Amino acid sequence: GAIDFFDLFLDSKKAFVSEKAALCILKEKKKQLCITAEQLANKLGASSQLVHKWLNRSVSVKDLVRLCCALDVDLSLIKANINWLENKQFKNKKIPSKIECTKEFARLLGYWLADGHNCPSYISFVNNNEKVRNDFVFLLEKVFNEKITFTQKNGTELRFSNSILSSALEKIGFTPSSKTKFVHESILNSPNETIRSFLSSFFDCDGFVAKDKAEIEVCLAGKKLLENVGFLFWRIGCVGSFSVKTVKGQNYYRLFIRGADKFSILSPQLDFLIDYKKERLFNNSLRKSNTNVDIVPNTAPHLRRLLELLQMSQPQHESSGINNYLYRIDNPSRKNLQILLDLFNKRIIEIEEISAQSQFPMQQVLSLGHNLNIPIQE
């Protein structure tokens, strides 16, 4: 997918267009309609000098839209001839009108959302690891053709200025406050390889990988950003758990990915640059799985009801712990629950094959399945 930066500035005068191909379409239409600059200016409620400037030098995206309406020009025709959006005062500071959501862009955005600061006068990135900083510098130049112009804090903080890029990034989730940051839908809906690039850079900065147990944690001030990150982990096959801790009246949101089986999924997918994180991720993937960290609670009443509706006896052979799940305090792991769900699906298929006209209470079965988030075949 791609992010249309042009559309982000439709109601803004921060981004300007100066490409001749786009402006010539407007001037040609004005000529065809035999409209003078004064007449067009009156129609737009602007001075003729300003309209002349718009048509011959540069125009904000907002006023460009007004010109298209006044001249009855298809905006999409204009957009097809726009490659760059410019800063009004500094013409050399520009951004592409549209950017593809590549692995490089996703990785760069991951750095910004984790350790970046978006200020009105500059954009900064702070990280103590030299490999991470070098990767950030490389991606910044490759994706946006920008170079670092200032460093401080012994070189760990990297800065550059581009107000139009700052505004565009704010609109897609890189907000000035850590509490309001979010992952843009272009990343959320990306292919898995793009998601892996984002998560790799984000967790290189903002994630903790335990040394002695299979556990990854990230703790953020922003709830929405954490939920987005949790969704991305789900996209690549790992379901996390969430909690909240309060420090001095401030809520912080925590995401945990636990279990060696999860690490075996993540290890080949995440490309950490920080050596100890990469090493811990791999070593923890070799641990023996502990199903106690991956249980599904409150399943007993649903399991009992499903067995009753499906007229099934307890499948002791396939699930040796079924009696504990039904009548004691034990809960199944996701893996063991999936075994039971497969048996339920198999039983449903058998019933459907016996008689399509059966009065069997299938809707009740399906309802219970949805309560457990069970993918029962309908």
N, C-alpha and C positions, 0 to 999 in steps of 0.2 A: 504494500500500500504506500500511499504518499500523504504528506501533509501540505495542504494548500495554504501557504502563508498569505497569499493575496486575499483570500476570503476572511482571514483573521483581522484584516485591517479595513474591511468594507465601511465601517463607521468611524474611521480614524483619519486624522490628518498627520500622523507620525510617519507614515510610509509614502514615498513619492515614486512616480513613474516618469521616466524621461526618454524612453526608447522611441526613436523616430518612427519605427514601423507602426507602433500603436497610435501615436499622435497623428500620423498622416491619415489614418482611417477617419479620425474625427474631423480633421481639416477638409478632407475630400467630401465628407457627408455635409458639412457646413456649406461648402461650395455648391453641391448639388441642390441643396434647399434654398440657395440664394439668400442666406441669412447674413446680415452684417454682424460684426463683433458687438456693436451697440445693442442690437436686437437680442442677440444671444445673452448678453450681459444682463439686460432687463429681465429676461426670462428666468435667469438664475439668481437674480438679486445681487449681482456683483458688478464691479467696475469693468469697463471695456479693456482697460490696461491689464487687469488681473486675468481676464479671459484670454487675452492675447498671450500672456505669459504661460497660461495652462496649455494652450495649443502649440506653442513653439519651444518651450523650455522644459518645464516639468509641472506635474499636477499631483496632488495628493490622491490616494485611492478613493477617499470619500468624495472628492470633487470630480474625479474621473467617472464615478458612478452617476453623479448628477449630470455631467456632460452627455453621457450615453443616453440617459432618459430624455434630456432636452432635445437631442438630435435623433432620437429613435434609432440608436445603434445597439446591436446585440452585444452585450457585455462579454459573452464567451468569445466572440470574434476578436475583441480587444485583448482578452487574457491570453489568447493563443499567440500573441505577438509580444508578450511581456515575459522576460526571463529574470529580471532583477527588480528588487524594491530598494529604494535608496533613502538615506538620511537627508533631510532638507539642507542642513548646514554643512555636512561633510559627505560629499558625493562619493568619496572612496569607501565609505562605510555602507555596505549594502549586503543584502541577503538574497538567496534565490527565491523566486516567486512560489516555487513548489520544491519540496525536497522528498526524495525517496526514503522510505524507512528501511535503510540498509542495516547490516550488522554493525558497521562502523558508527552510524548515527545512533543506534540503540546503545552501543557501548559508551559513547560520549555522553548521552543523556543519563545513563546510569551513574556515571561519575558526578555529573552536575546535581542530580537529585540526592545523592548520598553526601557529598562533601563540597558542593558548590554553594555560592552565595550570589544572588541576583540583585544587584543594587542599581539604582537609577543611573549612576555615573560610571559604573564598571561591573564586570562579571569576574568573580574570583573562584579559584579552586585551591583547597588546602589539604595537603596530605604529606605525611612524613616519609613515605616510601618512594625512593627515587625511580624504581621501575614504573610505578603507577603514574608518577608525574610525567615521566618521559612518554608514556603511552597516551596520556591526556594531551600533551603538546602535539604529538603526531596526529591524533584524531582531529584536534581542533583545526589544524591547517588543512588536513585532507577533506574534511566535511564542509568547513565554512571559510577556508582560505584566510584564517586569522592567525596572528602571531602574538605571543605573550610580550607585553610591553613593559611590565613592571613586576618585580618580585620583592618579597619581604619575609620576615620571620625566618631568616637564615635560608631563604630559598624554598621554603615549604609552601608558601602562598604565591600563586601565580595569578596575574591580573591582565586584563585587556579591556578596551572600551569599544562598545558598539551598541548605541542606544536602541537602534531598530531591532537588532538581534535580541537584546535584553527584553524588549516588549513582546516579541514573537514567542520567546521561550516562556515568558510568564503566562501567556495565553494557553500554552500546551503543558503546563504543570510545574515548571521551574519558577515558582513564585518566590517573592522576597522572604516569606515566613516559612519556617520548617513545618509549621502546623498546617499549612494549607497546600503543600506540595501534593502532586498526584501524578500517576502514570497516564499518559495520553492514550486514547483508544487505539491509535495507530500501532502502539507497542502491544497493547492488550490483545489485539486481533492479529498480530503478526505470526508468521510461521515459527515453529519451535526453535530453529537455528537463530533467529533474531532475538527471541526471548532469552535464549541461553547467553547471548552476548550481553544483553542488558543485565541479567542477574549476576553474571561473572564480575562485571565492573562494580555493580552496586554493592555486592557482598565483599569484594576486595576492600572496599572503603568502610562499609557500615555493618558488616556481619562478624559475628564471633563464632569460631569453630572450636568446640571443646577438644581438649587433648586426650582425656582419659575415658570419654564416652561418646557415643554416636549422637551428637547433638549440635545443631546450628541454631543460633539465636540472633535476632535483630530487634533492637529496641528503638522506637522513634517517638517523636512528639506528635506526629501527624497520624491520625487514625486512618484516613482515606488512603494515604500512601502505603501504610502497612497492609491494609486490605488488598490493595492492588498488587503488592509484591506477593502476598499469599496466593492470590489468583494465578499469578504467573508460575508459581511453583506447582500449583495444581495442573496447569497447562502442560508441564513437562513430566507429570506423573507422581508428584509428591504432595500429599495433603498435610498441612501444618495445623498446629493448635495455637490459639490466641489467649492472651491474658492481659490484664491491666495492672500497673503498679502506680502508686501515688507517692510522689516525693515533694515535700514542702507544698502540698496543695496542688501540685501539677501532675496531671495524668500522663503516663507514658505507656505506649502500646507495644506489646511484645509478641513476636512470632517465633515459634519453635518448630524445627523439623527434627524428629527423633527417630532412631532405629537404624540398625546396620543395613536393613533392606532398602531404606530410603537413600542411604549414603551410596549404596551400590548403584542406584539409579543416577544419583547426582555426580558421582566422581568422574565418569567419562563425559559428562555434559558441561560442567562448569570449568572454565579456563581461568583459574586464579593466577595472578602474577606474583602475589606474596607467597614466598616459598613455604613458610610454616603452615599457612592455611591449606595450600595444595597438598602438603604432606599429610596433615591431619585428616583431610577429606578422604584421601586414599586409604590411610591406615584404618580409619574407622569403618570404611566400607568392607574391610576384611573381618570385622568382629562378628561373633555369633549373634544372630537376631534375638532380641528380648521382646517377646510378644506382649509383655505387661505394659509397655509404653505405647501400645497401639491397639487398645481395646475400644469396643463400642459399647457404651453404657445403655441401660434401660431397654434391653431387647427382649427380656423374658415374656412380658405379656403379649407382645407382637408375635413372637415365635410360637407361643402356645396357641394363639388364635389361628395362625396360619396352618399349623398341624391339624387343628380341628376342622377348619374349612376345607382343607385339601384331603381330609380323611386319611392322614398318614400316621403310621406308628413312628416312634422315635428312631431315627436312623443311627443307631449305636455303632454299626460297622463303619459308616462313612465319617461319623463325628462322635468320637469317644466321649467328648465332654458335654454332649447335648443335655444330659440329665442335670448337670450342674448349671447350665445356662438357663434351664427352665425353672428349677425349683430352689436353687441356692443363690448365693451372692456373686458367684463367678459370672464374668461377662466374656463373650468371645472376642478374639482379636479380629482385625479386618480380614485376615487370611482365612480364619476358621469360619467367620460369618459368610464369606464368599462361598465356601464349600456348601453351607446350608442353602444359600440362595440359588446355587446351581441345582441343588436337589429339588427345590421348590419349582424352579422353572421346568425341570424335567417332568415333574408330576403334572404340572399344568398342561404340558404338551400331550402327555398320556391321556388326560381327561378329555382334551379337545378331540383327540383322535377317536376315542370311544364313541362319542356322540356329539355332533354339532348342535343337536337339539336339547342337550342336557339342561336341566334346571339348576345346574351347579351355580353357587353364588360367586361368580367370578368378579363382580364389581367390588365385593367386600375384600376379596383377596388382593386385588389391584390397589385398593385404597390403603390397606395395611402395608403393602409393599412400598407405596410412595411415602408413607409415614417414616419408613426406615431408610428412605432414599435408595430403595432396592430397584435395580433395572429389570423388573419382571416383564417378560415379553407379553405384549397385549395382542 
